Amino acid sequence: MNRFLSFTVLAHFWLAANLMLAARAAEAPPLRVGLAQVDITPPLGIPLAGYYHERGADGVLDPLFSKALVFEVQGRRAALVALDLIGVTREITDRARAAIERTTGIPGGHVLIAANHAHTGPELAERGRRSSELGGGHELAVKFTEELPDKIAASVRLAHERLQPAQLSVASARCEGLTFNRRYFMRDGSVGWNPGKLNPDIMLPAGPSDPEVGLLLVEKVGASGPRSVLATCVNFAMHTDTTGGSQISADWPGALSRVLAGYHGADHLTLVTLGACGNLNHLDFGWRWPQGTPIEQHRIATLLGAEIFRAHKELRPLPPGPLRVRSVMIELPVRELKPGELEEAKATLAAVKDDRGSNFMKQVVAYRALDVAEREGKPFRVEVQAIALGDQVAWVTLPGEVFVELGLALKKRSPFPLTHVVTLANESIGYIPDRRSYAEGNYEPESARCAPGAGERLVEAAVQLLADLRASPTP
């Protein structure tokens, strides 16, 4: 009898405890979000990235940041990081992920690290032959690169510490007339690249653009009014090379951050990721107005910000749903060298060593040949990563400067209504044109280290990853 009573009491305790845990789980917020940014502005004198000539930073127009957003859904977490940098290397990503996992418990594979490709940010070490010769080997660049993973990890750690209940809303806006294909069919039958304003030999663009602006807003739970919006995630396809010069700047993503903060409040965080814009930029060659000065970023941010504010009327709450993250490593073939190409490349670079302003396209081909030769036929092994929230929105990553044709195809085939195609994410292997553009030639295809067809392989891998996530309603 005593045994029976003891068993009954234990059973009641067990049932009560489980009911209590279930009640707590039901009361737990279905979604929490944490936000943070860490200043990563480098010191003056550091070489700036993006061009085929050296530039040392001699001032700061605006600071650079590592911006982090951490999602938590029923205990499952993932992080998005947006960097005001030209790119990110595989080593930087691996080291940052390891530090994030160690300090927060967020699995490294659940961290997406994307650069916004600012051409007025610092050169990084170990980004290839050209960057090494044009500043990547400088002691300031080496030191900055060495310290960067810990700064990225710090931004995620701070965001993780600030997790709070939140409501997400999504929308898809369109900003027409701001991003343009920079490749054109010319009167002589060739394909030109940035052929000059009002050039009478321009026939028509050689490809499309992508005016879609993917939006995700993070709002306080239970708050109201514009000050309740904590962050805006913006995905837009346009090269981040509007400012130029020798002063450090986050370019138009930095200017857009100031525009949105002007309405939502000084603490508002704007995270910009780049869509497929390898062959897109801001230059309208049918418009006489100059667009190559440091003030251009403000015009762009004003126009883009206006469309974002207009899209606020179209925002819809993101329904509750599980957080799922998956990634896959795929191999992409490296470009083949033509007979004599390596010798010609060495001769070209020896000839232009003291005159970087000359023979631009010869330098492009030469640096590509040297990087390809160094791989000795070894394919690129790259990551494609996908993060999904419920069945409405997903982020999918591609490792380089991807042509818009590939991004549009990916979005069209995605099973998610809103798909943020995030390029220059987790690593970068340079330009990734679509297969057709290799035959047309000029800058981007000549620069590409990967072989024709690599872009299409990435799209197939990304579509399959998204399909797998969409078919899996649970983590």
C-alpha positions in Angstrom: 0.0 0.0 0.0 2.8 2.4 0.9 4.5 1.6 -2.4 1.3 2.3 -4.2 0.9 5.7 -2.4 4.5 6.6 -3.1 4.1 5.8 -6.8 0.9 7.8 -6.9 2.5 10.8 -5.3 5.5 10.6 -7.6 3.2 10.3 -10.6 1.3 13.4 -9.5 4.6 15.3 -9.0 5.8 14.2 -12.5 2.5 15.3 -14.1 2.5 18.7 -12.3 6.1 19.4 -13.3 5.4 18.6 -16.9 2.3 20.7 -16.9 4.3 23.6 -15.4 7.0 23.2 -18.1 4.3 23.0 -20.8 2.7 26.2 -19.4 6.1 28.0 -19.4 6.8 26.9 -23.0 3.4 28.2 -24.0 4.1 31.5 -22.3 7.6 31.8 -23.9 7.7 34.3 -26.7 7.6 32.5 -30.1 10.2 34.9 -31.5 13.0 37.0 -30.0 15.4 39.2 -31.8 18.6 40.8 -30.8 20.4 43.7 -32.5 23.9 45.3 -32.3 26.6 47.0 -34.2 30.3 47.2 -33.7 32.5 50.0 -35.2 35.1 48.5 -37.5 36.4 51.7 -39.0 40.1 51.2 -39.8 42.9 53.7 -39.1 43.9 56.3 -41.6 46.6 55.3 -44.0 45.2 51.8 -44.6 44.9 50.9 -48.3 41.4 51.1 -49.7 39.9 48.2 -51.8 38.1 48.0 -55.0 40.3 49.4 -57.8 43.4 48.6 -59.9 45.5 51.3 -58.3 46.6 52.0 -54.7 44.7 54.4 -52.5 45.5 55.2 -48.9 42.7 56.3 -46.6 43.2 60.0 -45.8 39.9 60.7 -44.0 36.6 59.4 -42.8 33.3 60.4 -44.4 31.3 58.0 -42.2 32.1 55.0 -40.1 32.1 51.3 -41.0 30.2 48.7 -39.0 29.7 45.0 -38.4 25.9 44.9 -37.9 24.3 41.8 -36.4 20.7 40.5 -36.0 20.1 37.3 -34.0 16.8 35.4 -34.4 15.6 33.0 -31.7 12.4 30.9 -32.4 11.6 28.4 -29.6 15.2 28.2 -28.5 16.6 27.8 -32.1 18.9 30.6 -33.1 20.5 32.1 -36.2 22.4 35.3 -36.9 22.7 37.6 -39.9 25.8 39.9 -40.1 26.2 42.8 -42.6 29.7 44.2 -43.0 30.7 47.5 -44.6 33.5 45.9 -46.5 34.5 45.0 -50.0 34.2 41.3 -49.3 34.9 38.5 -46.8 37.3 35.6 -47.0 36.6 32.0 -46.0 39.1 32.2 -43.2 37.5 35.3 -41.7 34.1 33.5 -41.8 35.4 30.3 -40.2 37.2 32.1 -37.4 34.2 34.4 -36.7 31.8 31.5 -36.6 34.0 29.6 -34.3 34.2 32.6 -31.9 30.4 33.1 -32.1 29.7 29.5 -31.3 32.1 29.6 -28.4 30.7 32.8 -26.9 26.9 32.5 -27.6 26.2 28.8 -28.4 24.8 29.7 -31.8 26.0 27.0 -34.2 28.6 28.4 -36.5 26.7 27.0 -39.5 23.7 29.2 -38.4 25.6 32.4 -39.0 25.4 34.3 -42.3 28.2 36.8 -42.8 27.8 39.1 -45.8 29.8 42.1 -47.1 28.1 45.0 -48.8 31.0 45.5 -51.2 31.9 49.1 -50.2 34.7 50.3 -52.5 35.7 52.9 -49.8 36.5 50.4 -47.1 39.9 48.7 -46.3 41.7 46.2 -48.3 41.9 42.8 -46.6 44.8 40.4 -46.5 44.8 37.1 -48.5 42.2 38.1 -51.1 44.2 37.2 -54.1 47.2 38.5 -56.1 45.8 41.9 -57.1 44.7 42.8 -53.6 47.9 41.7 -52.1 50.0 43.8 -54.5 47.6 46.8 -54.1 47.5 47.0 -50.3 46.5 43.7 -48.9 50.0 43.0 -47.7 50.3 46.3 -45.9 50.8 46.0 -42.2 47.6 47.9 -41.4 45.6 45.7 -43.7 47.1 42.5 -42.2 46.3 43.8 -38.7 42.8 44.8 -39.6 42.1 41.4 -41.2 43.5 39.6 -38.2 41.3 41.5 -35.7 38.1 41.4 -37.9 36.7 37.9 -36.9 36.7 38.9 -33.2 34.9 42.2 -34.0 32.3 40.3 -36.0 31.8 37.9 -33.1 31.5 40.8 -30.7 28.6 42.2 -32.7 26.8 38.9 -32.6 27.5 38.4 -29.0 26.1 41.8 -28.1 23.0 41.1 -30.3 22.6 37.8 -28.5 22.7 39.5 -25.1 19.9 41.9 -26.2 17.4 39.3 -27.3 13.8 40.5 -26.7 10.3 39.6 -27.9 9.7 41.0 -31.4 7.3 41.1 -34.3 8.5 40.8 -37.9 6.9 42.3 -40.9 7.8 41.8 -44.6 7.2 43.6 -47.9 8.6 43.7 -51.4 9.1 47.2 -52.8 10.3 48.4 -56.2 12.8 51.2 -56.8 12.7 51.8 -60.5 15.4 53.9 -62.3 18.1 53.5 -59.6 20.0 50.4 -60.6 21.1 49.8 -64.1 22.8 47.0 -66.1 26.3 48.3 -66.8 26.8 46.1 -69.9 25.6 47.4 -73.3 25.3 46.2 -76.8 27.3 48.7 -78.9 26.9 49.9 -82.5 29.9 47.9 -83.6 28.5 44.6 -82.3 30.6 44.4 -79.2 29.4 44.5 -75.6 30.6 47.6 -73.8 31.2 48.0 -70.0 30.4 51.4 -68.4 30.7 52.9 -71.9 30.2 56.5 -70.9 27.3 58.9 -70.5 25.3 59.8 -73.6 27.6 57.6 -75.7 26.0 57.7 -79.2 27.3 54.1 -79.9 25.1 52.6 -77.2 22.4 50.5 -78.7 20.6 48.9 -75.7 21.4 47.2 -72.3 22.9 43.8 -72.7 20.8 42.4 -69.8 18.1 43.3 -67.3 18.3 45.0 -63.9 16.4 44.1 -60.7 14.5 46.9 -59.0 13.0 44.7 -56.2 13.7 45.8 -52.6 13.2 43.0 -50.1 12.3 44.3 -46.7 12.0 42.8 -43.2 11.1 45.1 -40.3 11.8 44.2 -36.6 9.3 45.8 -34.2 8.8 45.9 -30.5 6.0 43.7 -29.3 3.1 45.7 -28.0 4.6 49.1 -29.0 3.1 51.5 -31.5 4.3 54.3 -33.7 7.4 54.7 -35.9 9.8 54.6 -32.8 8.8 51.0 -32.3 10.7 49.8 -35.4 14.0 48.5 -34.1 15.6 47.5 -37.4 15.1 47.2 -41.1 16.7 44.5 -43.3 17.1 45.7 -46.9 18.1 43.5 -49.8 18.8 45.4 -53.0 20.8 44.7 -56.1 23.2 47.5 -56.9 27.0 47.8 -56.8 28.3 49.7 -53.8 30.7 52.0 -55.7 29.0 55.4 -55.8 31.3 57.4 -53.5 34.9 56.9 -54.7 37.8 59.0 -53.5 40.2 58.2 -50.7 38.0 58.7 -47.7 36.5 55.8 -45.7 32.8 55.4 -46.2 30.0 52.8 -46.1 28.8 54.2 -49.4 25.0 54.2 -50.1 24.2 51.5 -47.4 25.6 53.9 -44.8 23.6 56.9 -46.2 20.5 54.7 -46.2 21.0 53.9 -42.6 21.0 57.6 -41.8 17.8 58.2 -43.8 15.9 55.4 -42.0 17.3 56.4 -38.6 16.0 59.9 -39.3 12.5 58.6 -39.1 12.7 55.6 -36.8 15.1 57.1 -34.3 18.9 57.2 -33.7 19.0 53.7 -32.4 17.4 52.2 -35.5 19.6 49.6 -37.2 19.7 49.1 -40.9 21.2 45.9 -42.3 21.9 46.0 -46.0 22.6 42.9 -48.0 23.4 43.0 -51.8 21.3 41.1 -54.3 22.8 39.8 -57.5 24.4 42.9 -58.9 27.7 41.7 -60.4 26.7 43.6 -63.6 24.6 46.3 -62.1 25.5 49.8 -60.8 24.0 53.3 -60.3 25.1 54.9 -63.5 22.4 56.0 -65.9 24.2 56.5 -69.2 21.1 58.2 -70.7 21.4 61.0 -68.2 23.9 63.8 -68.4 24.1 64.5 -64.7 27.5 63.5 -63.1 27.2 60.6 -60.7 30.8 59.8 -59.7 31.2 62.1 -56.6 31.0 61.4 -52.9 27.6 63.2 -52.7 26.0 60.6 -55.0 25.3 58.2 -52.0 22.9 60.7 -50.5 20.8 61.0 -53.6 20.6 57.2 -53.9 19.8 56.8 -50.2 17.0 59.4 -50.4 15.3 57.7 -53.4 15.7 54.2 -52.0 14.5 55.4 -48.6 11.5 56.9 -50.1 10.5 53.6 -51.7 11.1 51.8 -48.4 8.8 54.2 -46.6 6.2 53.9 -49.3 6.3 50.1 -48.9 5.4 50.5 -45.2 1.8 50.5 -46.3 2.3 47.1 -47.8 3.9 45.5 -44.8 2.3 42.3 -43.6 3.1 40.6 -40.3 5.2 37.5 -40.7 3.2 34.5 -39.5 4.8 32.4 -36.7 6.8 29.6 -38.1 9.9 27.6 -37.4 13.5 28.8 -38.0 15.4 26.4 -40.3 19.0 26.7 -41.5 20.8 24.5 -44.0 23.9 24.7 -46.1 25.7 22.7 -48.7 29.3 22.8 -50.1 29.6 22.5 -53.8 32.5 22.5 -56.2 32.8 25.0 -59.1 35.3 24.5 -61.9 38.2 26.9 -62.2 38.9 28.8 -65.4 41.3 27.2 -67.9 44.4 29.0 -69.0 45.1 29.5 -72.6 48.6 28.6 -74.0 51.1 31.4 -73.2 48.6 33.3 -71.0 50.6 33.0 -67.8 53.8 34.3 -69.4 51.9 37.2 -71.0 50.3 38.0 -67.6 53.7 38.3 -65.9 55.0 40.5 -68.7 51.9 42.8 -68.5 52.2 43.4 -64.8 55.9 44.0 -65.0 55.3 46.6 -67.7 52.5 48.5 -65.8 54.1 48.3 -62.3 54.9 52.1 -62.4 51.8 53.1 -64.3 48.7 51.5 -62.9 46.4 53.8 -64.9 47.3 52.2 -68.2 46.2 49.0 -69.9 43.3 48.4 -67.5 41.9 45.4 -69.3 45.3 43.8 -69.7 45.7 44.1 -65.9 42.3 42.5 -65.4 43.3 39.5 -67.5 46.8 39.3 -66.0 45.6 39.1 -62.4 43.0 36.6 -63.3 45.6 34.4 -65.0 47.9 34.5 -62.0 45.2 33.6 -59.6 44.0 30.7 -61.8 47.5 29.4 -62.3 48.0 29.3 -58.6 45.0 27.0 -58.1 46.6 24.4 -60.5 43.2 23.2 -61.7 41.8 22.8 -58.2 38.0 23.7 -58.2 36.5 26.2 -55.8 34.7 24.6 -52.9 32.1 27.1 -51.8 29.1 27.3 -49.5 25.5 27.9 -50.3 23.5 28.6 -47.2 19.8 29.2 -46.6 17.8 30.5 -43.6 14.0 30.4 -43.5 11.5 31.8 -41.1 8.2 30.0 -41.5 7.0 29.5 -45.1 7.1 33.2 -46.2 10.7 34.5 -46.2 14.2 33.1 -46.8 17.7 34.2 -47.2 20.0 32.3 -49.6 23.7 33.0 -50.0 26.0 33.1 -53.0 29.8 33.5 -52.8 30.7 36.3 -55.0 29.7 39.1 -57.4 26.8 37.3 -59.1 25.2 38.5 -62.4 21.6 39.7 -62.1 20.3 37.1 -64.6 21.3 34.4 -62.1 19.7 36.2 -59.2 16.4 36.7 -61.1 16.3 33.1 -62.1 16.8 32.0 -58.5 14.1 34.3 -57.1 11.7 33.1 -59.8 12.3 29.5 -58.9 12.3 29.9 -55.1 9.3 28.4 -53.2 9.3 31.3 -50.8 7.2 34.4 -51.6 10.0 36.7 -50.4 13.6 35.5 -51.1 16.6 37.6 -50.2 19.4 36.6 -52.6 22.5 37.5 -50.6 25.7 37.8 -52.6 29.3 38.2 -51.3 28.2 36.0 -48.4 30.5 33.9 -46.2 33.3 34.1 -48.8 33.9 35.5 -52.3 35.5 34.0 -55.4 35.0 37.2 -57.5 32.7 37.7 -60.5 30.2 34.9 -61.3 28.6 35.7 -64.7 25.9 33.7 -66.3 27.1 31.4 -69.1 26.0 33.6 -72.0 28.0 36.6 -70.8 31.3 34.7 -71.0 31.0 34.7 -74.8 30.2 38.4 -74.8 33.5 39.3 -73.0 34.6 42.6 -71.4 35.4 43.3 -67.8 33.4 41.0 -65.5 33.7 37.7 -67.6 37.4 38.5 -68.3 37.9 38.9 -64.5 36.0 35.8 -63.5 38.1 33.1 -61.9 35.4 30.4 -62.2 34.6 28.6 -65.4 31.4 29.1 -67.5 28.5 27.3 -66.0 29.6 27.9 -62.4 26.8 30.4 -61.8 24.2 28.0 -63.1 25.5 25.4 -60.7 25.1 27.8 -57.8 21.5 28.5 -58.8 20.6 24.8 -59.0 22.2 24.2 -55.5 20.4 27.2 -54.0 17.0 26.2 -55.5 17.3 22.7 -54.2 18.3 24.0 -50.7 15.3 26.3 -50.6 13.0 23.5 -51.8 14.3 21.3 -49.0 13.6 24.0 -46.4 10.1 24.7 -47.8 9.3 21.0 -47.7 10.5 20.7 -44.1 8.1 22.5 -41.8 10.2 21.6 -38.7 13.9 22.3 -38.0 
